[in-house]
Amino acid sequence: MNPTNQSSAQPTLLFIPDISGFTEFVHETEISHSEHIIAELLEALIDANEMGLQVSEIEGDAILFYRKGTKPTAAETLAQVQRMYIKFHATLKKYESQRICQCGACINANNLALKFIIHYGDISTNQVKSISKLFGKDLIVAHRLMKNDISLREYVLITNQVLDECSTWVDIEQVAWDKPTMGNENYDFGNVKYCYIALQALKSHVPEPTIEDFALPKAHKVLSVESVINAPMDVVFDVISDTHSKHLWLLDVKASDRTNGNITKNGSTHRCVMNGDESDPFLTSHSFEINKDLITWTDTNHTANFNLVISLQRIGNRLTRTNLTVLQKQNPIKRILYNMFKKDRFAQFYGGSLKKLDEYCLGLEKKGEKHSSGILLEPATQALAS
C-alpha cells in the first residue's frame, strides 16, 4: 500500500466558484461540445486567480480553491470574485460572438451562470504520492453550502467564519458592489450563518468582445482548384473546418494542433504539422458565411501572407462542389516567379488534397460513421430554408 502523509489542521480559506446550470447544460445539450465549453470556462477562472489560491481539485462544474496561512481581507476576497466573474462572462461573450456551431450546447452556453461559496476554517491535507486531498469538517460545510435556499442565479456566499477573520461587517459593506443580505442554513451538523451578495451589478463591467479582422488586405488570386466531393455539404464542412483534422485530407500534413479551443469558431488557430519545426504553418480560420446551399470561409497564414478561401456549394443531396482559392500578397516579380516555379506544384498539392478528402468522406459513408467534430449547421439551415 502507498503511504499516506496527513498534515495537521490549519486555518484555510476555501474559495469555490461553481458554474450554475451545468447539470441541465450537459443533459439537455450535446455532451462533447458542452464539455469543451465548460473546460474553457474553468480555465478562464483559474487564469483569473490573483490572490495566491491553490487548486485542490476540479469537481465537474466547480473548482475547489484554497489558501493556507495568510488571512483573507474583505477587499482582496471580493476583488477576486469580481475578477473571476468578469473573466467568466467575458469568455462567454467572446464565444457567443465567434461561434459558428448551432448545436444546443453552443447556442445555450450564454445561459450559464456563476456563483461563489467562500468559507474559512481548519483544514487538513492527505498526501498520497503527488496527490493532495483536503479534508475536515469545514470542507464539508463549504460543499453543503453549494445547495442552499438563495433564490438568486448568481451570487457570492460568504460565511460568518470568513467575516470574523477578514474584516468587520461594516468593512464588507464599504467594499462590496451591492448591499449584503444575511442568511443561514440548517444542516445535520448545525446552523451555518452567512451573508450573500448579488453579482448582477458586476455585469456592467464585463467588456464587449473585440471584433478582429483576420484577413490579409490586398491579397491577389494566384490559384484555384475545384472538385466535386461525394458527400453532403454539412459532412464536407465538418471535415474541412475541423482544425484538429487537417491531416485527414491535406497532403503532407502529419498532424494538426489546436491552439485556442476545441470547437471551431471565427478566430480558431491551428498548426499544420508537416516538418515538425518552426516552418510549419499557423493558420487562423475566419469570415464564415453559412447559407442553405453555400458556405465560405478563409484560412489565413499571416507569416506567409497567404489566404486560402474555401467554398462549398450544395449541388445535390450527396454532392458538394468544393473550391480552394489561394490569395497571396505578391509584388510583380514574385508573382512571375510563383507562376514559373510554384504554381503547378501547389495545384497538384490542393488537387491531391481534394481527392484525399473525397476518399475520406466515402470511407466514412462506407463504414457508417460520422466525423468527430460535430459542428452543427441544421438550425441555421432550417431557418434560412423557411
VENMO-V104189 format. One line per field, one symbol per residue. psi: psi as a letter, one per 40 degrees, with the letter a starting at -180 (. if undefined). burial: b if it has 24 or more other ideal C-beta (glycine too) atoms within 12 Angstrom, else e. A space follows every 50 residues. Layout:
psi = ???
burial = ???
This chain:
psi = ihihhhiihihhhhhhhhhieddddddeahdddddddddddddddddehe ffiihdihgceihgiihibhiiiddddddddddddddddddddddddeid heiddddedeeiihihhhihahhihhhhbehhhiiiddddddddedhaeh eidhihhhidddddddaiddddddeieihihiiiihideahhiiiihied dedeehiiihhiheihifiiheihhiihhgiiddddddddeheefdeedh iehdihhiefiehhihehhihhhdefaeehhhihhifhhhidehhiihhh hddefhhhhhhhhheidfhhhhhhhhhihiidddddddddeddddddddd ddddddddddddddddefiiiedfhhedddddddd.
burial = eeeeeeeeeebbbbbbbbbbbbeebbeebbebbbebbbbbbbebbbebbe bebebbeeeebbbbbbbbeeebbbebbbbbbbbbbbbbbbbbbbbbebbb bbbbbbbbbbbbbbbbbbbbbbbbbeeeeeeeebbbbbbebbbbbbebeb eeebbbbbbbbbbebbbeeeebeebbbbebbebebeeeeeebbbbbbbbe ebbeebeeeeeeebbbeebeebbebebebbbbbbbbbbbbbbbbbbbbbb eebeebbbebbbbbbbbbbbbbeeeeeeebbbbbbbbbebeebbbbbbbb bbebebbbbbbbbbeeeeebbbbbbbbbbbeeeeeeebeeeebeebeebb bebbebbbebbeebeeeeeebebbbbbbebeeeeee
